[in-house]
Amino acid sequence: MSKGYWVVRSDVIVADEYSKYIEIATNVINKFDGKFIVRGGIQTEFEEKGYSRTVVVEFSSYQKAIECYQSIEYQNALKIVKNSAKRLVSIVKGT
């Protein structure tokens, strides 16, 4: 079975509020056995400029990654992130 990945690019606008999202989202991701592969850190962009922060989360399957994102718990966390960050979220099926 192919793994699933969240690839999240973001610019944090309100750090205090975003930290609340991180706390809730981390608990939800752990509940779905997600594993953080990349969580912020130094990045160097080539060709085009994008967002200042990148997060990659690995799940045991693509379906599990989708289920986590669509869960009620995660949707509640998204209510916080709407005003605290600008984001681009992709869920990708691994090979």
Secondary structure, DSSP 8 states (H G I E B T S, - for coil): ---EEEEEEEEES-HHHHHHHHHHHHHHHHHTT-EEEEES------SS---SEEEEEEESSHHHHHHHHHSHHHHHHHHHHHHHEEEEEEEEE--
